[in-house]
Amino acid sequence: MSPAEDEGPSGIHCRLDELLAERGMTLTRLSELVGVSVVNLSVLKNDRARAVRFSTLAAICRALDCEVGDLLIRA
């Protein structure tokens, strides 16, 4: 089985919840800014995402004024 097919934890943690709290921003507002549904952002926020587009990462980082390394960290 290749790593992409592994059903276990990815070893990556998304700090979206922490970054939103630091900026006083809601998931709904972020959704409006980046054009991604609240449901999809929630999946990312709760570490349940299996994939994420680079364009989505870039949009989130622009909206939160952060780098990808601030958003995604090794768990």
N, C-alpha and C positions, 0 to 999 in steps of 0.2 A: 504494500500500500504506500503510495506517495504521500508526502506531507500535506499536499493540497486536499487529499481525500480523507485525511485523519479527522475523526469526529471529536477528538478531545480538545482541551483548551489550547489556544494558539500561543500562549505565553506573551501576548500583547494586551495591554490594558489601555482603554480609551479614557482620558481624563476630561471628557466633555463636561460632565457634571460639575467638576471642580472649577473648570475655566468659566463656565456660565455663572457660577456662584460668585467668583472673583469679580466678574464684570457686571453683576446685577442684571443679567439677561435671562430671559425665559427661553425654553426650548421652542415655544411658539414664535417668538420674535426671531430667533435664529433661523427657523424654518422659512419665515418670510424673507429674510435677507439672502439666504442661499438658494432658495427655490427647491428645497428637498422637503418631503413630507415629514410631519412630526413623528409619524410612526417609524419611518426609516431612520430618523435621527435618534429616536428612542432605542432602536435596536443597536445602533452604534454605541450610544451612551451606556447601555447595559451590558456591553461586551458580548453581545450575541451575533454581531455581524460576522459573516464568513468572507466578505469581500467589500471593498470600498473603491470607488472610482477616484483617480487622481484629481479629476476636476472637482469632485465633491470635497476632497481634502483641501484643495486649494481655496475653494469658496469658504469653507468653514474657517480656515486659518486667516483669510482676509477679514472676515466678519469679526473674528475674535482677536485680531491683531496678534497672532502667535505663529510659531513655527510648527511644522509637522511633529518635530521631536517634543514639543510641549504638549501636544494632543495625544500622541501615541507613545507609550513607553513599554519597556520590557517588564512583564509582571513578575 
